[in-house]
Amino acid sequence: LMKINYNMLKIAEAIGPFTLAAHLAGTEIYLDTRKNSQKVHALLEYSEKVIIRYAQALIASGADMIIIAEPTGSQLSTAVYEEFSLAYTRKIISSLTKPCILHICGKAGHIVEKMCQSGAVALNLDEVDMSQVIKIVPDSIVVTGNISPSKFARSSPDEIVSETSNLMEIVKTRKEFIFAPGCDLAPQTPLENILSLVKTAIKYNKRPI
Protein backbone atom coordinates (compact mmCIF):
# COMPACT_ATOMS: atom_id res chain seq x y z
CA LEU A 1 0.00 0.00 0.00
CA MET A 2 2.85 2.40 0.74
CA LYS A 3 4.45 1.60 -2.62
CA ILE A 4 1.19 2.36 -4.41
CA ASN A 5 0.22 5.50 -2.51
CA TYR A 6 3.47 7.28 -1.61
CA ASN A 7 6.47 8.56 -3.56
CA MET A 8 8.57 9.16 -0.45
CA LEU A 9 11.54 6.98 0.51
CA LYS A 10 10.25 3.71 1.97
CA ILE A 11 12.49 2.08 4.58
CA ALA A 12 11.60 -1.34 5.99
CA GLU A 13 13.13 -3.20 8.92
CA ALA A 14 14.51 -6.71 9.32
CA ILE A 15 15.89 -8.15 12.53
CA GLY A 16 19.64 -8.77 12.85
CA PRO A 17 21.15 -12.28 12.90
CA PHE A 18 22.33 -12.51 16.51
CA THR A 19 19.17 -10.83 17.77
CA LEU A 20 16.97 -13.36 15.96
CA ALA A 21 19.14 -16.20 17.22
CA ALA A 22 18.81 -14.86 20.77
CA HIS A 23 15.02 -14.72 20.42
CA LEU A 24 15.04 -18.36 19.33
CA ALA A 25 17.57 -19.72 21.82
CA GLY A 26 17.09 -17.45 24.81
CA THR A 27 19.71 -15.77 26.97
CA GLU A 28 21.80 -18.95 27.15
CA ILE A 29 23.11 -18.03 23.71
CA TYR A 30 25.54 -15.57 25.29
CA LEU A 31 27.22 -18.34 27.29
CA ASP A 32 27.08 -20.67 24.29
CA THR A 33 29.25 -18.28 22.26
CA ARG A 34 32.07 -19.52 24.50
CA LYS A 35 30.97 -23.03 25.46
CA ASN A 36 29.05 -24.24 22.41
CA SER A 37 30.01 -22.04 19.48
CA GLN A 38 29.11 -24.73 16.93
CA LYS A 39 25.49 -24.65 18.10
CA VAL A 40 25.41 -20.84 17.90
CA HIS A 41 26.87 -20.79 14.39
CA ALA A 42 24.31 -23.36 13.23
CA LEU A 43 21.50 -21.20 14.60
CA LEU A 44 23.00 -18.09 13.02
CA GLU A 45 23.19 -19.78 9.63
CA TYR A 46 19.47 -20.54 9.93
CA SER A 47 18.73 -16.99 11.06
CA GLU A 48 20.71 -15.58 8.15
CA LYS A 49 18.59 -17.53 5.63
CA VAL A 50 15.33 -16.41 7.26
CA ILE A 51 16.40 -12.75 7.37
CA ILE A 52 17.54 -12.73 3.74
CA ARG A 53 14.27 -14.27 2.60
CA TYR A 54 12.25 -11.75 4.61
CA ALA A 55 14.31 -8.74 3.50
CA GLN A 56 14.04 -9.82 -0.13
CA ALA A 57 10.25 -9.99 0.27
CA LEU A 58 10.28 -6.46 1.70
CA ILE A 59 12.27 -5.25 -1.29
CA ALA A 60 9.93 -7.03 -3.70
CA SER A 61 7.03 -5.25 -1.98
CA GLY A 62 8.60 -1.84 -2.60
CA ALA A 63 11.16 -1.13 0.14
CA ASP A 64 13.87 1.30 -1.02
CA MET A 65 16.16 0.57 1.93
CA ILE A 66 16.40 -2.04 4.68
CA ILE A 67 17.27 -1.39 8.31
CA ILE A 68 19.06 -4.33 9.92
CA ALA A 69 18.16 -4.01 13.61
CA GLU A 70 20.77 -5.80 15.74
CA PRO A 71 20.26 -4.37 19.26
CA THR A 72 21.98 -7.31 20.96
CA GLY A 73 25.23 -6.32 19.25
CA SER A 74 26.00 -3.73 21.93
CA GLN A 75 25.97 -6.49 24.55
CA LEU A 76 28.82 -8.39 22.87
CA SER A 77 32.55 -7.88 23.16
CA THR A 78 34.32 -6.68 20.03
CA ALA A 79 35.65 -10.17 19.19
CA VAL A 80 32.33 -11.91 19.87
CA TYR A 81 30.46 -9.30 17.84
CA GLU A 82 32.81 -9.78 14.90
CA GLU A 83 32.42 -13.57 14.88
CA PHE A 84 28.78 -14.01 15.81
CA SER A 85 27.08 -10.91 14.42
CA LEU A 86 29.18 -8.97 11.94
CA ALA A 87 30.12 -11.99 9.84
CA TYR A 88 26.46 -12.85 9.27
CA THR A 89 25.30 -9.24 8.93
CA ARG A 90 27.85 -8.75 6.17
CA LYS A 91 26.50 -11.77 4.25
CA ILE A 92 22.91 -10.57 4.64
CA ILE A 93 23.69 -7.08 3.36
CA SER A 94 25.78 -8.33 0.44
CA SER A 95 22.91 -10.56 -0.69
CA LEU A 96 20.38 -7.72 -0.95
CA THR A 97 19.77 -5.47 -3.95
CA LYS A 98 18.92 -2.38 -1.90
CA PRO A 99 21.15 -0.36 0.47
CA CYS A 100 21.02 -1.15 4.17
CA ILE A 101 21.22 0.78 7.43
CA LEU A 102 22.74 -1.05 10.40
CA HIS A 103 21.08 -0.15 13.70
CA ILE A 104 22.62 -1.11 17.04
CA CYS A 105 21.24 0.66 20.09
CA GLY A 106 22.72 0.79 23.56
CA LYS A 107 26.38 1.37 24.34
CA ALA A 108 27.91 0.33 21.02
CA GLY A 109 30.94 2.60 20.98
CA HIS A 110 33.36 -0.33 21.27
CA ILE A 111 32.10 -1.96 18.05
CA VAL A 112 31.54 1.08 15.81
CA GLU A 113 34.75 0.45 13.89
CA LYS A 114 33.63 -3.13 13.19
CA MET A 115 30.15 -1.95 12.17
CA CYS A 116 31.81 0.07 9.41
CA GLN A 117 32.87 -3.26 7.85
CA SER A 118 29.29 -4.53 7.50
CA GLY A 119 28.59 -3.10 4.05
CA ALA A 120 25.85 -0.83 5.41
CA VAL A 121 25.57 2.62 3.83
CA ALA A 122 24.56 4.13 7.19
CA LEU A 123 24.91 3.41 10.91
CA ASN A 124 22.14 4.32 13.35
CA LEU A 125 23.57 4.68 16.87
CA ASP A 126 22.24 5.38 20.33
CA GLU A 127 24.33 5.65 23.54
CA VAL A 128 27.66 6.61 21.98
CA ASP A 129 30.05 9.54 22.14
CA MET A 130 29.21 11.11 18.80
CA SER A 131 32.30 13.32 18.87
CA GLN A 132 34.39 10.13 18.73
CA VAL A 133 32.10 8.24 16.35
CA ILE A 134 32.41 10.83 13.59
CA LYS A 135 36.18 10.44 13.79
CA ILE A 136 35.96 6.67 13.39
CA VAL A 137 33.28 6.28 10.70
CA PRO A 138 34.58 7.05 7.18
CA ASP A 139 32.85 9.72 5.11
CA SER A 140 31.53 7.04 2.75
CA ILE A 141 29.14 5.91 5.52
CA VAL A 142 26.31 8.10 6.84
CA VAL A 143 25.92 8.38 10.61
CA THR A 144 22.43 8.80 12.10
CA GLY A 145 21.31 9.41 15.67
CA ASN A 146 21.56 9.87 18.54
CA ILE A 147 18.94 11.77 20.56
CA SER A 148 17.86 9.48 23.41
CA PRO A 149 14.36 7.97 23.01
CA SER A 150 13.78 8.34 26.75
CA LYS A 151 14.50 12.07 26.46
CA PHE A 152 12.01 12.28 23.59
CA ALA A 153 9.37 10.74 25.84
CA ARG A 154 10.09 12.65 29.05
CA SER A 155 11.54 16.02 28.05
CA SER A 156 9.87 19.26 27.07
CA PRO A 157 10.01 20.57 23.48
CA ASP A 158 12.52 23.21 24.61
CA GLU A 159 14.77 20.52 26.08
CA ILE A 160 14.67 18.62 22.78
CA VAL A 161 15.66 21.82 20.98
CA SER A 162 18.62 22.12 23.35
CA GLU A 163 19.61 18.46 22.89
CA THR A 164 19.38 18.77 19.12
CA SER A 165 21.34 22.01 19.06
CA ASN A 166 24.10 20.52 21.21
CA LEU A 167 24.36 17.52 18.89
CA MET A 168 24.45 19.81 15.88
CA GLU A 169 27.47 21.60 17.30
CA ILE A 170 29.25 18.28 17.81
CA VAL A 171 28.65 17.10 14.22
CA LYS A 172 28.82 20.46 12.44
CA THR A 173 31.89 19.39 10.44
CA ARG A 174 30.30 16.08 9.43
CA LYS A 175 28.35 16.39 6.19
CA GLU A 176 27.26 12.73 6.18
CA PHE A 177 24.98 12.95 9.20
CA ILE A 178 21.21 12.62 9.73
CA PHE A 179 19.59 13.79 12.98
CA ALA A 180 17.39 11.04 14.38
CA PRO A 181 16.43 9.23 17.57
CA GLY A 182 18.95 6.68 18.77
CA CYS A 183 16.27 3.96 18.80
CA ASP A 184 12.52 3.39 18.57
CA LEU A 185 10.36 6.06 20.15
CA ALA A 186 7.95 5.11 22.91
CA PRO A 187 4.22 5.29 22.00
CA GLN A 188 3.68 8.07 24.56
CA THR A 189 6.30 10.35 22.95
CA PRO A 190 4.72 13.80 22.47
CA LEU A 191 4.40 14.85 18.85
CA GLU A 192 5.67 18.30 19.85
CA ASN A 193 9.01 16.77 20.82
CA ILE A 194 9.41 15.05 17.45
CA LEU A 195 8.55 18.27 15.64
CA SER A 196 11.07 20.15 17.81
CA LEU A 197 13.91 17.98 16.47
CA VAL A 198 12.74 18.36 12.88
CA LYS A 199 12.27 22.14 13.06
CA THR A 200 15.61 22.64 14.83
CA ALA A 201 17.46 20.53 12.28
CA ILE A 202 15.86 22.39 9.38
CA LYS A 203 16.67 25.76 10.96
CA TYR A 204 20.26 24.73 11.58
CA ASN A 205 20.77 23.45 8.05
CA LYS A 206 19.60 26.78 6.65
CA ARG A 207 22.24 28.70 8.61
CA PRO A 208 24.80 30.80 6.67
CA ILE A 209 28.04 28.93 6.00
LOLUM-216887 format. One record per residue (C-alpha): residue in one letter; residue number from 0; x, y, z. Coordinates in pm, 1 decimal. Example, Ala and Ser with C-alpha at 12.3 -4.5 7.8 and 13.67 -1.06 7.14 Angstrom:
% residues 2
+----+-----+----------+----------+----------+
: aa :   i :        x :        y :        z :
+----+-----+----------+----------+----------+
:  A :   0 :   1230.0 :   -450.0 :    780.0 :
:  S :   1 :   1367.0 :   -106.0 :    714.0 :
+----+-----+----------+----------+----------+
//
This chain:
% residues 209
+----+-----+----------+----------+----------+
: aa :   i :        x :        y :        z :
+----+-----+----------+----------+----------+
:  L :   0 :      0.0 :      0.0 :      0.0 :
:  M :   1 :    285.5 :    240.4 :     73.9 :
:  K :   2 :    444.6 :    159.7 :   -261.5 :
:  I :   3 :    118.7 :    236.3 :   -440.8 :
:  N :   4 :     21.7 :    550.3 :   -251.0 :
:  Y :   5 :    346.9 :    728.1 :   -160.6 :
:  N :   6 :    647.0 :    855.5 :   -356.3 :
:  M :   7 :    857.4 :    916.1 :    -44.8 :
:  L :   8 :   1153.8 :    697.6 :     51.1 :
:  K :   9 :   1024.9 :    370.6 :    196.8 :
:  I :  10 :   1248.6 :    207.7 :    458.5 :
:  A :  11 :   1159.8 :   -134.0 :    599.3 :
:  E :  12 :   1313.4 :   -319.5 :    892.5 :
:  A :  13 :   1450.6 :   -670.7 :    932.1 :
:  I :  14 :   1589.4 :   -814.6 :   1252.7 :
:  G :  15 :   1964.2 :   -876.9 :   1284.8 :
:  P :  16 :   2115.5 :  -1227.7 :   1290.2 :
:  F :  17 :   2233.3 :  -1251.2 :   1651.4 :
:  T :  18 :   1916.9 :  -1083.5 :   1776.8 :
:  L :  19 :   1696.8 :  -1335.6 :   1596.5 :
:  A :  20 :   1913.8 :  -1620.4 :   1721.9 :
:  A :  21 :   1881.4 :  -1485.6 :   2077.5 :
:  H :  22 :   1502.2 :  -1472.5 :   2042.1 :
:  L :  23 :   1504.2 :  -1836.1 :   1932.7 :
:  A :  24 :   1756.9 :  -1972.0 :   2181.6 :
:  G :  25 :   1708.6 :  -1744.8 :   2481.1 :
:  T :  26 :   1970.9 :  -1576.5 :   2697.4 :
:  E :  27 :   2179.8 :  -1894.5 :   2714.8 :
:  I :  28 :   2311.3 :  -1803.3 :   2370.7 :
:  Y :  29 :   2554.1 :  -1556.7 :   2529.4 :
:  L :  30 :   2721.5 :  -1834.4 :   2729.4 :
:  D :  31 :   2707.8 :  -2066.7 :   2429.2 :
:  T :  32 :   2924.7 :  -1828.0 :   2225.8 :
:  R :  33 :   3206.8 :  -1952.5 :   2449.7 :
:  K :  34 :   3097.1 :  -2302.5 :   2546.5 :
:  N :  35 :   2905.2 :  -2424.0 :   2241.2 :
:  S :  36 :   3001.0 :  -2203.8 :   1947.9 :
:  Q :  37 :   2911.2 :  -2473.0 :   1693.3 :
:  K :  38 :   2548.8 :  -2465.0 :   1810.5 :
:  V :  39 :   2541.0 :  -2084.3 :   1789.6 :
:  H :  40 :   2687.1 :  -2078.8 :   1438.9 :
:  A :  41 :   2431.0 :  -2335.6 :   1322.8 :
:  L :  42 :   2149.8 :  -2119.8 :   1459.9 :
:  L :  43 :   2300.4 :  -1809.0 :   1302.3 :
:  E :  44 :   2318.7 :  -1977.8 :    962.9 :
:  Y :  45 :   1947.0 :  -2054.0 :    992.9 :
:  S :  46 :   1872.5 :  -1698.7 :   1106.2 :
:  E :  47 :   2070.7 :  -1558.2 :    815.0 :
:  K :  48 :   1859.4 :  -1752.6 :    563.3 :
:  V :  49 :   1533.0 :  -1640.9 :    726.3 :
:  I :  50 :   1639.8 :  -1275.3 :    736.7 :
:  I :  51 :   1754.3 :  -1272.8 :    374.1 :
:  R :  52 :   1426.9 :  -1427.0 :    260.3 :
:  Y :  53 :   1224.5 :  -1175.1 :    461.2 :
:  A :  54 :   1431.3 :   -874.3 :    349.8 :
:  Q :  55 :   1404.0 :   -982.2 :    -13.0 :
:  A :  56 :   1025.4 :   -998.7 :     27.5 :
:  L :  57 :   1027.8 :   -645.6 :    170.4 :
:  I :  58 :   1226.8 :   -524.9 :   -129.5 :
:  A :  59 :    992.9 :   -703.4 :   -369.5 :
:  S :  60 :    702.8 :   -525.1 :   -198.4 :
:  G :  61 :    859.5 :   -183.8 :   -259.6 :
:  A :  62 :   1115.6 :   -112.6 :     14.2 :
:  D :  63 :   1386.8 :    130.1 :   -101.8 :
:  M :  64 :   1615.6 :     56.9 :    192.6 :
:  I :  65 :   1639.9 :   -203.9 :    467.8 :
:  I :  66 :   1727.5 :   -138.6 :    830.9 :
:  I :  67 :   1905.9 :   -433.0 :    991.8 :
:  A :  68 :   1816.4 :   -400.8 :   1361.1 :
:  E :  69 :   2076.7 :   -579.6 :   1573.7 :
:  P :  70 :   2025.7 :   -437.2 :   1926.3 :
:  T :  71 :   2198.2 :   -730.5 :   2096.0 :
:  G :  72 :   2523.4 :   -631.9 :   1924.8 :
:  S :  73 :   2600.5 :   -372.8 :   2192.5 :
:  Q :  74 :   2597.1 :   -648.6 :   2455.4 :
:  L :  75 :   2881.7 :   -839.2 :   2287.1 :
:  S :  76 :   3254.7 :   -787.6 :   2315.6 :
:  T :  77 :   3431.7 :   -668.5 :   2002.6 :
:  A :  78 :   3564.6 :  -1016.8 :   1919.3 :
:  V :  79 :   3232.6 :  -1191.0 :   1986.6 :
:  Y :  80 :   3045.8 :   -929.5 :   1783.9 :
:  E :  81 :   3280.6 :   -978.1 :   1490.2 :
:  E :  82 :   3242.4 :  -1356.6 :   1488.2 :
:  F :  83 :   2878.2 :  -1401.4 :   1580.7 :
:  S :  84 :   2708.0 :  -1091.1 :   1441.9 :
:  L :  85 :   2917.8 :   -897.1 :   1193.7 :
:  A :  86 :   3012.0 :  -1198.7 :    983.7 :
:  Y :  87 :   2645.6 :  -1285.3 :    926.5 :
:  T :  88 :   2529.9 :   -923.6 :    892.6 :
:  R :  89 :   2784.9 :   -875.4 :    616.5 :
:  K :  90 :   2649.9 :  -1176.6 :    425.0 :
:  I :  91 :   2291.1 :  -1057.1 :    464.1 :
:  I :  92 :   2369.0 :   -708.4 :    336.1 :
:  S :  93 :   2577.8 :   -833.2 :     43.8 :
:  S :  94 :   2290.5 :  -1055.9 :    -69.4 :
:  L :  95 :   2037.9 :   -771.6 :    -94.6 :
:  T :  96 :   1976.8 :   -546.9 :   -395.5 :
:  K :  97 :   1892.4 :   -237.5 :   -190.4 :
:  P :  98 :   2114.7 :    -36.0 :     47.0 :
:  C :  99 :   2102.0 :   -115.1 :    417.4 :
:  I : 100 :   2121.6 :     77.7 :    743.2 :
:  L : 101 :   2274.1 :   -104.6 :   1039.8 :
:  H : 102 :   2107.7 :    -14.7 :   1370.1 :
:  I : 103 :   2262.4 :   -111.2 :   1704.0 :
:  C : 104 :   2124.0 :     66.1 :   2008.7 :
:  G : 105 :   2271.9 :     79.2 :   2356.0 :
:  K : 106 :   2638.5 :    136.9 :   2434.3 :
:  A : 107 :   2791.3 :     32.7 :   2101.8 :
:  G : 108 :   3093.7 :    260.1 :   2097.9 :
:  H : 109 :   3336.2 :    -32.9 :   2127.3 :
:  I : 110 :   3209.6 :   -195.8 :   1804.6 :
:  V : 111 :   3153.9 :    108.0 :   1581.1 :
:  E : 112 :   3474.9 :     44.6 :   1389.1 :
:  K : 113 :   3362.9 :   -312.9 :   1319.1 :
:  M : 114 :   3015.1 :   -194.6 :   1217.5 :
:  C : 115 :   3181.1 :      6.8 :    941.3 :
:  Q : 116 :   3287.1 :   -325.7 :    785.4 :
:  S : 117 :   2928.6 :   -452.6 :    750.4 :
:  G : 118 :   2859.5 :   -310.3 :    405.1 :
:  A : 119 :   2585.1 :    -83.2 :    540.9 :
:  V : 120 :   2557.1 :    262.1 :    383.4 :
:  A : 121 :   2455.9 :    413.2 :    718.8 :
:  L : 122 :   2490.5 :    341.1 :   1091.1 :
:  N : 123 :   2214.3 :    432.4 :   1335.1 :
:  L : 124 :   2356.7 :    467.6 :   1687.0 :
:  D : 125 :   2224.0 :    538.2 :   2032.9 :
:  E : 126 :   2433.2 :    564.7 :   2353.7 :
:  V : 127 :   2766.3 :    661.2 :   2198.1 :
:  D : 128 :   3005.2 :    953.9 :   2214.0 :
:  M : 129 :   2921.1 :   1111.3 :   1880.1 :
:  S : 130 :   3230.3 :   1331.7 :   1887.3 :
:  Q : 131 :   3438.6 :   1012.7 :   1872.9 :
:  V : 132 :   3210.5 :    823.6 :   1635.1 :
:  I : 133 :   3240.6 :   1083.1 :   1359.1 :
:  K : 134 :   3617.6 :   1044.1 :   1378.7 :
:  I : 135 :   3595.6 :    666.8 :   1338.9 :
:  V : 136 :   3328.1 :    628.2 :   1069.7 :
:  P : 137 :   3457.8 :    705.1 :    718.0 :
:  D : 138 :   3285.2 :    972.5 :    510.7 :
:  S : 139 :   3152.7 :    704.0 :    275.4 :
:  I : 140 :   2913.7 :    590.9 :    552.2 :
:  V : 141 :   2631.5 :    810.2 :    683.7 :
:  V : 142 :   2591.7 :    837.5 :   1061.2 :
:  T : 143 :   2243.0 :    880.0 :   1209.6 :
:  G : 144 :   2130.9 :    940.6 :   1566.8 :
:  N : 145 :   2156.1 :    986.8 :   1854.0 :
:  I : 146 :   1894.0 :   1176.9 :   2056.0 :
:  S : 147 :   1785.6 :    948.2 :   2341.0 :
:  P : 148 :   1435.6 :    797.1 :   2300.6 :
:  S : 149 :   1378.4 :    834.2 :   2674.8 :
:  K : 150 :   1449.7 :   1207.4 :   2645.6 :
:  F : 151 :   1201.0 :   1227.9 :   2359.0 :
:  A : 152 :    936.6 :   1074.3 :   2583.8 :
:  R : 153 :   1009.2 :   1264.9 :   2905.0 :
:  S : 154 :   1154.3 :   1602.2 :   2805.1 :
:  S : 155 :    986.5 :   1926.5 :   2707.3 :
:  P : 156 :   1001.3 :   2056.9 :   2347.7 :
:  D : 157 :   1252.3 :   2321.1 :   2461.3 :
:  E : 158 :   1476.6 :   2052.4 :   2608.3 :
:  I : 159 :   1466.5 :   1862.3 :   2278.4 :
:  V : 160 :   1565.7 :   2182.3 :   2097.7 :
:  S : 161 :   1862.1 :   2212.1 :   2334.8 :
:  E : 162 :   1961.3 :   1845.8 :   2289.0 :
:  T : 163 :   1938.5 :   1876.5 :   1911.7 :
:  S : 164 :   2134.4 :   2201.0 :   1906.3 :
:  N : 165 :   2409.8 :   2051.6 :   2120.9 :
:  L : 166 :   2435.9 :   1751.5 :   1888.7 :
:  M : 167 :   2445.4 :   1981.3 :   1588.0 :
:  E : 168 :   2746.7 :   2159.5 :   1729.7 :
:  I : 169 :   2924.8 :   1828.3 :   1780.6 :
:  V : 170 :   2865.0 :   1710.3 :   1421.9 :
:  K : 171 :   2882.5 :   2045.7 :   1244.1 :
:  T : 172 :   3189.3 :   1939.0 :   1044.3 :
:  R : 173 :   3029.6 :   1608.1 :    943.4 :
:  K : 174 :   2834.8 :   1638.6 :    618.5 :
:  E : 175 :   2726.0 :   1273.0 :    617.7 :
:  F : 176 :   2497.8 :   1294.5 :    920.0 :
:  I : 177 :   2120.6 :   1261.9 :    973.2 :
:  F : 178 :   1958.8 :   1379.0 :   1297.8 :
:  A : 179 :   1739.4 :   1103.8 :   1437.8 :
:  P : 180 :   1642.8 :    922.8 :   1757.3 :
:  G : 181 :   1894.5 :    667.9 :   1877.2 :
:  C : 182 :   1627.3 :    396.2 :   1880.1 :
:  D : 183 :   1252.0 :    338.5 :   1857.3 :
:  L : 184 :   1035.6 :    606.5 :   2014.8 :
:  A : 185 :    794.6 :    510.6 :   2290.7 :
:  P : 186 :    421.5 :    529.2 :   2200.3 :
:  Q : 187 :    367.9 :    806.8 :   2455.5 :
:  T : 188 :    629.7 :   1034.8 :   2294.9 :
:  P : 189 :    471.6 :   1380.0 :   2247.4 :
:  L : 190 :    439.9 :   1485.1 :   1884.7 :
:  E : 191 :    567.4 :   1829.5 :   1984.9 :
:  N : 192 :    901.0 :   1677.3 :   2081.9 :
:  I : 193 :    941.1 :   1505.3 :   1745.1 :
:  L : 194 :    855.4 :   1827.5 :   1564.1 :
:  S : 195 :   1106.5 :   2014.7 :   1780.6 :
:  L : 196 :   1390.5 :   1798.3 :   1646.6 :
:  V : 197 :   1273.8 :   1836.0 :   1287.6 :
:  K : 198 :   1227.1 :   2214.1 :   1306.0 :
:  T : 199 :   1560.6 :   2264.4 :   1482.6 :
:  A : 200 :   1746.2 :   2053.5 :   1228.2 :
:  I : 201 :   1585.6 :   2239.5 :    937.5 :
:  K : 202 :   1667.0 :   2576.0 :   1096.2 :
:  Y : 203 :   2026.0 :   2472.7 :   1158.1 :
:  N : 204 :   2077.2 :   2344.6 :    805.4 :
:  K : 205 :   1959.9 :   2677.9 :    665.0 :
:  R : 206 :   2223.9 :   2869.9 :    861.3 :
:  P : 207 :   2480.1 :   3079.9 :    666.7 :
:  I : 208 :   2804.3 :   2892.7 :    599.5 :
+----+-----+----------+----------+----------+
//
